[in-house]
Amino acid sequence: MYQLKYPKINFRTNPENTTIPILETQIRGRERAHLTSAAAWVAGGGLGRAWPGFSFGFFSNVGFRPAIFVADRSFAHKALVQNGAVFADRPTPLPTNAVISSNQHNISSAYYGPKWRLFRRNLSSEILHPSRVKSYSHARKWVLDILLSRLDSQSKSGKQIVVKEDFQYSMFCLLVLMCFGDKLGETQIKKIEEVQRRLLLSFGRFRILNFWPSIGRIVFRKRWEELFQIRRNEDAVLRPLIEARKVSLERHSKVKEDKNNDGDDEFVVSYVDTLLDLELPEEKRKLSEDEMVSLCSEFLNGGTDTTSTALEWIMANLVKYPQIQEKLFVEIKGVVGDGKKEVKEEDLNKMPYLKAVVLEGLRRHPPAHFVVPHAVTEDVVLDGYLVPKNATLNFMVAEMGWDSRVWEDPMEFKPERFLSGDDGGEAFDITGSREIKMMPFGAGRRICPASGLAILHLEYFVANLVWNFEWKAVDGDEVDLSEKQQFTMVMKGFTSGAIPRPLIRYCTRCNTLSIAPDVNPVMKNPLEAHLSPRF
């Protein structure tokens, strides 16, 4: 342990507190941390008189900017919900992130203000409104048929099935249709998926570009050019789809004007449609196509890996604990009855145990261990602690969901915990508006706007996967629920060319130490199972 004397700045409002410990530690013994000359990972280890248990400050010779890690659910609720406007901003973007986001022209990285409100309101009202979500039911059925067909053909071989790629492809098909409004062919979908995945999995290679970027643009000019090329490749794939959608909208508009034609019954509003007429409130202009590409990229990435990873975690637990799978199957059968191959969306609300299984999956295995870093807009005192202006706050999602003071046997997979007491089943507040017990989607003003859609997708696909197949562990193999680091939390044996990346990122340009948003624990070994068709 090291202590830095710095009498001019205190986190605690008590003026006697003038030391800030910096240590190398573990997060409750589960996550190994790294201490370097530039940065330290500190969380959950007890930090003496500074921020006990969940934060630290970092000094450099060019200034001071604190990075605070929050594992206390009560403090998180007071910050994100009760003082949401103060804690709703984002840190200054790193140079590489500014390239990818078209200078923060997306929901996740935009500063808290008119532009962010415009993007979020557009997504929430135009795509995530319940009536619009219902209009995508045919898309979910189309993707379900694709997934079941792939799994059925593989199950007939009698060999174990590695489902990770099937889950990812299916979720990506669904998000592509919602984004661009058309059922694209497998070749075209794979092309979009390839360019998006390459972008995600290359962040580790470009992290060095954020250190002294003015010098790095000269020293690392080839690597900068590689980043720009990846961005150009993404633009080359997504921009034609945006252009094609414009043409499709014009054609659909002409059809609607023809009173003798009822139009295309399968036509639904896509995410791209809602972006075409948006006007930036401060700049008084419409979005450029480059900015629309960034928003579409965020839409695709935000709903694919997180959902497919959560789906794999849930199914892995159902394989590991067959008694839970059987209990879920009995519930589904009681609602659907014999002879029907599909669990329909209207059936889901009649299945409290299904909802409990999904909630327990999100609690025990949140796809991200951290939400995107927050920043405060002004000095604020909370619970007797001073949070300085422009401090970066990282909220530890997994730690809150594993808190033994809230959850009995927190590391066990027990869906029944959501069926008992006042917080059972549908009544559980996953938004954290009343109290934060878990926050897989974040909380407060920056909560994931698509949390409801994500839960719908998980419930729909889990129910149909269990209803159509009996999932069994591979003979002689134990289902491995350990983790490794990657874009989201997946199995360690997942081989997608991912580059191991450090957990800590320090930007000398803005003196910020934070978690890289593309790094989260993932499953150590991909789920392998024997599938027996039930029909």
N, C-alpha and C positions, 0 to 999 in steps of 0.2 A: 504494500500500500504506500502511496505517495500523498503528501499534502502540500498544496501550494498556498503560501501566505499571500493574501491579497486584501489588505484592510479597507480598500475604497469601495468594494462592491460586496454586498451581502445578499444571499437569497432569502435568508430568514430576516424578518423585520427587526429581530433582536440585534442591537448594535454590537453585542459582544461576540457574535458569530462572525469570525473573520477567516475561517479556513474552509477550503473545499477539497475533500478527499477525492482522489482519482485512483481507481483500483482496477485490477484485472480479476474478473470474477466469473461466476456462472449465474444464469438466471434460474434460481432455485434448483441448481444442479442438472438442468436439462439442456441448456444451450451453452456451448463453449464460447468464451469471448476472447478477444485479441487486444493486446495493449501494444501500441506502436509509438514511435517518437512523435507522431502527429496527432494521434487520437486515442481515446479509450472507450471501451464499451462498458457501461455501468448500468445495472438494473437489478432490482430486487435483492441487493446484498446488504443494505443498510449503510447509509452514507453519513453517519455521525451527525454533526450539527448543521449540515447544509440542508439537504432535502431527504429526510430519513426514508430509506427504502425504495425510492423510485426516481431519482434524478441526479444530474450532476452538471457542473459548469465546466467549460473548456476555455483555456486561455491560449493566446498565441502572441508572438512578438509584434504583430501588426494590429492588435485590437482584441476585443472580447465579444463573443456572441454565445450565449448559453444554449446548449442542447439539453432538453429535459425529457426523460423517459418516465412515463406515468403508468404504473401498474395498479394504482389504488382506484377502485371503481367509484367510491364516493367522490373523490376529487375529480374524476373524469366526468361524473354527472354534473357537478357544480360548474365545471369549465364548459363542457360542450352543450349542456341543456339550459342550465340556469343563467349562464353568461355566454350564450351561444354567439352573439354578434361580435364579442371581443375576441373569441377564440376561433373564428371562422375563416381567418385569412390563410394564405399559403406563403411559405418562404420564397425568397428570391430564387427563380429557376436557375439550375445549372446550365452552362452553355450548351451542352449536348441535348438536354431536355428542351431547351428553347427551339432547337432545330426541329426536333420531332413534333413538338406541339404547335408549330407556327407561331412562336412567341405567345404561348399560353392561350391560344384560341381553342381551348377545350374545357370541359366542365371540371375535371379533376385538378388542373393546375392553375386555372384562372384566379386572379385575386378576387377577394370578396367585394363585389360591387355590381354595377349595372350590367356589365358584360356577362359575368357569372350568372346573375339572375335570369338574363335573357336565355342563355344556353340551357340552364336547368329547367326553367319554366317551359320552354319549348319541348324538351324531352318528356317532362312529366305530364303535360297536358295533351300533347299530340301523339305520343307513342305509348306512354305508360298509363293513360287513363283506362279504367276498367272496360269501357266499351271498345276501345281500340285494342286492348289486350285480347278481348274475346274475339275480335275480328281476325286474329292470327291463329285461331284454333285449327284451321285447315293446314296451316304451315306446321304446327306441332304434330298433327296426325301424319303428315307427309314425312317428316323427319323420323317419327317413331317407326313408321313402316320401313324406312331405310335401315335404321338401327336393328330392328328385329330380324329383317331379312339377312343382314350381314352376320348376326350372331347365330341365326338358325342354320345358315349354310356352313358355318364353322363348327357348330355343335355336332353335325352329322359325321364329321371326321373322327369323332371319338377322342380327340386330343384335347388337352387343356387349352383354354382361350385366354390370350392377353388382351384385355378389353380396353386398355388406355386409349389406343389410337381410334377405336370405334367410337368411344364416348366423345373424344375431341372432334372427330370429323362430323358427327351428328350435330353437336352443339354449334359447330361452325356453319353447317348448312342452314340451321335455323336462324342464326344471327345475320347471315348474308341475305337471306330472303327478307327479313325484317328491315334490313338496312337499305337494300336496293330494289325490293319489291318484285323480284323475279326468281323463278326456280331455275337456277343455273345448273349446267351439267357438271359432272364430277371433275372433269379436266379443268374447267374454269375455276371451280371451287378450290381445288388443290393448288392452283396457281396463286389465288388470293391467300390461302392459308400459308403457303410457303413464304411469301414475301412478308407477311405479318409475323410469322414465327422467327424468321431470320432477324427481323428488327428487334424482337423481344430478347432473343438469345444472344444478341451482339452487344448489349449494354455493358457487360463486363469488360469487353475489349476496348471500349471507348471511354471508360471512366477516367483514365489518365489525362484525357483532354480537358478535364475540368480543373486541373492544377495549373495555375498561372496561364490561363488560356491565351493571353496576348503573346507570350513567348512560345506556347505550345503550338500555335498556328504555324509557326515557322519550323520548330523542331519536329513536330509530328504532323507535318502537312499531308503526308501520304495517308495517315490514319484519318485525318479530317476529311480527306477526299473520299475515303472508303465510307464514312458516315453519310456524306452528302450523296454518294452513289446509292446507298441503301434507301435513302429517302426518295431519290429520283425513281428507283425501281418501284417503290410503293406507289408513288404518284402515277407511274406509267400503267400500273395495274388497276388502280381505283378510279382514276379520272375518266377513262372511257366508260366505266359503269355509270358514273354520274351523268355524263353526256347522253348515254343511252336512255337513262331514266327521264331526262328532259324531253327527249323525242317521244318516249312512251306517254308522258303526261299530256303532251300536245295532241297526240293521236286520241287519247282517252277523252280529252276535252271536246274534240270534234265529234266523237261518237255520242257523247252526252247531249250535244246540241241537236242531234238528229232525233226528233221525237218518235220516229218510227223504230228506233233501236233502243233496247233496254240496256245496252252496254255490256261490259264484261262483269259477270257475277263474281268472279274471283279477284277482281281488282281491289287492293287494299292500299291504304296510305303507307308509304315507306318513310324511313328516317330521312333519306335524302330529300324527299318531297317537302318536308318541313323546313329544310335548310335553305331552299332556293329563294324564298322571299323574306328571310330574316334580315333585319337591318340593325347594325351595331349602333346602340343608342348614343355613344359618345362621338363616334366617327361619322355618323350619318351616312353610312354606306352599306351595301350588301356584302355578304361574305365572298371572298375570293375562292376560286376552286381549290387552291392550296389549303386554305383554312377548312374548307369542307372535307378535304381528304383527311386532315388531322382529326376532325370530329368523327368521321366514319371509322377511322382507325381505332379511336378510343372506344367507339360503340362495339366494334368487333372484338377487340381484345378484352374489354371489360366484361363481356358476357360469355366468353368461350372457355378460357382456361380455368377461371374461378368456378364456374358451374360444373364443368366436366371433372375437375379435381374433387369437388365436394361430392359429386355423384360416385366417383370411384371409392372415396373414403367410406361412404355409406354402404355401398355394396360389399366392400371388403369386410366390414363389420358384420353384415348379414351372412357372409360366408363363414366367418370365424365363429359366429354365434348362431347356429342353425335353429335354435329354439326361438330366437327373435324373428328370424325369417318365417318360421312356421306360424307364429302368432300373427304376423302381418298378413300372411297368405290367407289365414282363416278369416281375418277381418275383411279382406278384399272380397273373398268368396261370399261372405254374408251380405255384401252390398251389391255386387255385380250379378251373382248367381251363375248357374252353369250355362255353358253354350255360347257365351260371349267372349270374344278374344281381346277386346279393348276395354280398358278402364277409362271411361270418359271423364272429362274435366268436371262435369256436374256431380260425379260420384265422389270426388275427393273430399268435399266438406262433410261427408258422412263417415269419414275414417279418422278418428282421433289418434289411433295408434300410429298410423302413417305419419301424421303431423308430428307426433312425438319422436319418431325415428329420425325424421329430417332435422328437427330442432336439436336433438342429441348429437347428430352428425356435425352440425354447424358449431355446437358448443365444444365438443371434444376435438374436432379437427377443422378449425376455421381455415379456409383457403389461404388467408393472409394472417400472419402473426402480428402485423402492424397495419393500421390505417395509414393513408397518405399523410405525411407530416403537416401539422397545423402551425400557425404563427399567430401571435397576439399583435393587435394594432396599437395597444397602449399599455403602459405599466398598470398592473392590476395586482391587488393583494387578495389571495384566496386562502382560506384556512390559516391565516397568519403567515403565509409565504408570499414573497414578492416575486411575481413573474415579470421579468423585464420586457420592455417593448422590443419587438422583433426576435424574441426568443423562439426557438423551434421546439415544438412539443410532439413527441412520438408516443402514441397511446398503444399500450401493449395488450392487444386483443386476446391472445391466447391465455396470458396470465390471468386476466379477469375471468375468463370462462373456466379456468382450472382452480379457482380460489376455494380452498377447503373450508373457509368460513361460510361460504354460500352453498357449495355443492358437497354432498356426502360422497365419499369415494370419487373425487373429481376425475381421476384418470381412467375410470371404468366406463364402459359404454352401457348406459342404463336408460333406455327410452322412457321407462315407467316414471322416472322422476318428473316428467312433464304431464303426467296424468293424475297426480295426487295434489291435494292442497288447493290453495287459492290460485296458484299460478299454473294450474293444469291446462293441458291441451291448447285450444284456440285462444284462451284468455291470456296466455303468456305474452308479455310486452317485449318483443324482440327489438323494438325501436329504442328502448331505454328512456322513454319520455317520463315515466314515473320513477323508475329506478334502474340502474344499470347492473344486471347480473351477468350478462354476456353481450358482446357487441360485434358480431361477425360482419355487420354492414356499417360499422361506425355508429355515431349518434349525433344528435343535434342538427344544426343547419347543413352540415356537410355529409349527413348520412347518405349512403348509396341510394339514389332515387329509384333504382330498379330492384330493391330488395323484395318487394312483393312478387315481381315477375320471376326472380330467381327461385323463390320458394315454390311458386307454381310449377316451374320447370322441374325442380327436384322431385316434388310430390308426384307429378304426372309420369315422369320417366322411372322413378323407383317403383311405383305401383305397377306399371306395365311390365317392367323387367321381372319382378317377382311373380306377377300373375302368369306370364308366358313361359318362364323357365324356373326350374329348380336349380339353385346355385349351390354347388358343392366344392369343398376344398380338394385340391389335387392330392391324391393318395400319398401319404408319407410326408407331406409338406405342411408346415404350420403357416398360417397367414401372418405375414410380417407387417406390423403396423408402425415400424420405426420410420424416421424421416431423414431427408437430406435437404440441402438448399437449392432452390431453383426459382423460376418465376412465380409459381404458386406451389402449394404444399402437395407434392406427389411422391410416388414410391421411388426409393433410391435407385432401383435398377432401371429406371426410365432412361432410355438412350436416345437423346434427340440432338446430340452435339452441344449440349449446354456446357458453358465454361464455368468452373467453380469461381465464385466471386466472394469478396470479403463482405462482412456484414456492415462495416463502417465506411462512411464516405465523408471526407472533409474537403470543403471548398475554400481555398485560400483567397479567392476573389471576394467572397462575401463572408468569410470567417464562419462558415456553418458546418456543423457536424451532424450528420443525420443518417438514417437508415436508407439504403438504396431502395427505391420503390419497386424495383424489379426482382428483389431477392426475398424469398420466403421459403420456409421449410417445405419439403415435398416428400412423398412416400418413398421409402428406401427401395422397395422392390415392387414392380408393377403387379397388379392383381391378376393372378392366374386361377382359373376355376374350370370345373367341368359343368357344362350346362345341359340339362335334360329338358327338352320341350314338354310342356304340359298339355299341348293340343296336338 
